[in-house]
Amino acid sequence: MKTVKTKYLLGFLVISGIAACNNNDSTNTPAVDTTVKTAVADTSLKPVAPAPEKKDVLDTLYTLPFVKESNKYLDSFTKHKHGIAFIVDTTSENYNIRAGYDGEERFETYYIFTINRKTKEIKIQDVISGDMVSPAEFEKRRKVNK
């Protein structure tokens, strides 16, 4: 008889413990941070000249002859669904842009650009030497290697 009472007592304690952990009382209010924080202006930052917008940068890249050629090829290859795609990584100094084919399985990089945000100077990576060169130099090297 004592073991039956012990079982009931143990069962009651387990159920009470579970019920205590699952307290869904709606009267609980979330903790609120009552400390007052004041903002302090950071005077160490220097004013930055307005950088070219990403759209303007991409519009400029579309004017390059080899990008036009790749865009036309990809448009034809995808049966006029899309052309060349860009992946843009923005830093405080540069736009780092990968241009290529955005396929279903992966992005195939055709060109790697770096554009200085202040001077707007465009550099492209030469795939053979790995050097960052101007678009004119890239075109010249590309014609030699054809």
C-alpha positions as CSV (number, residue, x, y, z in Angstrom):
1,M,0.0,0.0,0.0
2,K,2.9,2.3,0.8
3,T,4.3,1.9,-2.7
4,V,1.1,3.0,-4.4
5,K,1.1,6.2,-2.3
6,T,4.7,6.8,-3.2
7,K,3.9,6.3,-6.9
8,Y,1.0,8.8,-6.7
9,L,3.2,11.3,-4.8
10,L,6.0,10.9,-7.3
11,G,3.6,11.3,-10.2
12,F,2.1,14.4,-8.6
13,L,5.5,15.9,-8.1
14,V,6.5,15.3,-11.8
15,I,3.3,16.8,-13.1
16,S,3.6,19.8,-10.7
17,G,7.2,20.3,-11.9
18,I,6.1,20.2,-15.6
19,A,3.2,22.6,-14.9
20,A,5.5,25.0,-13.1
21,C,8.0,25.1,-16.1
22,N,5.2,25.7,-18.6
23,N,3.9,28.9,-17.1
24,N,1.9,30.6,-19.8
25,D,0.6,33.4,-17.6
26,S,-0.1,36.4,-19.7
27,T,0.5,38.8,-16.8
28,N,4.2,38.4,-17.1
29,T,5.7,41.6,-18.5
30,P,9.0,41.5,-20.4
31,A,12.0,43.0,-18.8
32,V,12.5,46.6,-19.8
33,D,15.8,48.4,-19.9
34,T,15.3,51.6,-18.0
35,T,18.8,52.9,-18.3
36,V,19.1,56.1,-20.3
37,K,21.7,56.1,-23.0
38,T,22.9,59.2,-24.6
39,A,24.5,59.4,-28.1
40,V,27.8,61.1,-28.4
41,A,28.9,62.4,-31.8
42,D,32.0,60.9,-33.2
43,T,34.1,63.8,-34.3
44,S,37.0,61.7,-35.5
45,L,35.3,60.8,-38.8
46,K,36.3,62.9,-41.8
47,P,33.7,63.9,-44.4
48,V,33.6,61.6,-47.4
49,A,33.0,62.8,-50.9
50,P,29.9,61.3,-52.4
51,A,30.7,57.9,-54.0
52,P,29.2,56.9,-57.3
53,E,26.0,55.0,-56.9
54,K,26.1,51.2,-57.6
55,K,23.7,51.7,-60.5
56,D,26.0,54.3,-62.1
57,V,29.0,52.0,-61.8
58,L,27.1,49.0,-63.4
59,D,25.9,51.3,-66.2
60,T,29.5,52.3,-66.8
61,L,30.6,48.6,-66.9
62,Y,27.8,47.8,-69.5
63,T,29.5,50.3,-71.9
64,L,32.8,48.4,-72.0
65,P,33.1,46.5,-75.3
66,F,34.0,43.1,-73.8
67,V,31.2,43.4,-71.3
68,K,28.8,44.2,-74.1
69,E,30.1,41.2,-76.1
70,S,29.6,38.9,-73.1
71,N,26.2,40.3,-72.4
72,K,25.1,39.7,-76.0
73,Y,26.5,36.1,-75.8
74,L,24.7,35.3,-72.6
75,D,21.4,36.8,-73.8
76,S,21.6,34.6,-76.8
77,F,22.7,31.5,-74.8
78,T,19.8,31.9,-72.3
79,K,17.3,32.5,-75.1
80,H,16.8,36.1,-74.1
81,K,16.0,35.4,-70.4
82,H,19.0,37.3,-69.0
83,G,22.4,38.7,-69.8
84,I,25.5,39.2,-67.8
85,A,25.1,39.4,-64.0
86,F,27.1,41.2,-61.4
87,I,28.1,40.5,-57.8
88,V,29.0,43.7,-56.0
89,D,31.0,43.9,-52.8
90,T,31.3,47.4,-51.4
91,T,34.1,48.6,-49.2
92,S,34.9,52.1,-48.0
93,E,37.4,52.5,-50.8
94,N,36.3,50.3,-53.6
95,Y,33.5,48.5,-55.4
96,N,34.7,45.0,-56.0
97,I,32.6,43.5,-58.8
98,R,32.5,40.0,-60.3
99,A,30.7,39.9,-63.7
100,G,29.6,36.7,-65.4
101,Y,27.0,34.1,-65.9
102,D,24.5,33.5,-63.0
103,G,23.5,29.9,-63.6
104,E,21.2,27.7,-61.7
105,E,24.0,25.7,-60.0
106,R,26.7,28.4,-59.7
107,F,28.0,31.8,-60.6
108,E,30.7,31.6,-63.4
109,T,33.0,34.6,-63.1
110,Y,34.1,36.1,-66.4
111,Y,35.6,39.4,-65.2
112,I,36.8,40.8,-61.8
113,F,36.6,44.6,-61.5
114,T,37.8,47.0,-58.9
115,I,36.4,50.5,-59.0
116,N,37.9,53.2,-56.8
117,R,34.9,55.0,-55.2
118,K,36.8,58.4,-55.0
119,T,38.5,58.5,-58.4
120,K,36.1,56.3,-60.2
121,E,39.1,54.5,-61.8
122,I,38.2,51.1,-63.2
123,K,40.7,48.2,-63.0
124,I,40.1,44.7,-64.3
125,Q,42.0,41.6,-63.5
126,D,44.0,40.1,-66.3
127,V,43.3,36.4,-66.2
128,I,46.7,35.4,-67.5
129,S,49.0,37.6,-65.4
130,G,46.7,38.3,-62.5
131,D,47.5,42.0,-62.7
132,M,44.9,44.7,-62.2
133,V,44.9,46.7,-65.5
134,S,42.8,49.4,-67.1
135,P,40.0,48.4,-69.4
136,A,42.0,49.7,-72.4
137,E,45.0,47.6,-71.5
138,F,42.8,44.6,-70.9
139,E,41.3,44.9,-74.4
140,K,44.8,45.2,-75.9
141,R,46.0,42.1,-74.1
142,R,42.9,40.2,-75.0
143,K,43.3,41.0,-78.7
144,V,46.9,39.8,-78.6
145,N,45.8,36.5,-76.9
146,K,43.0,35.7,-79.4
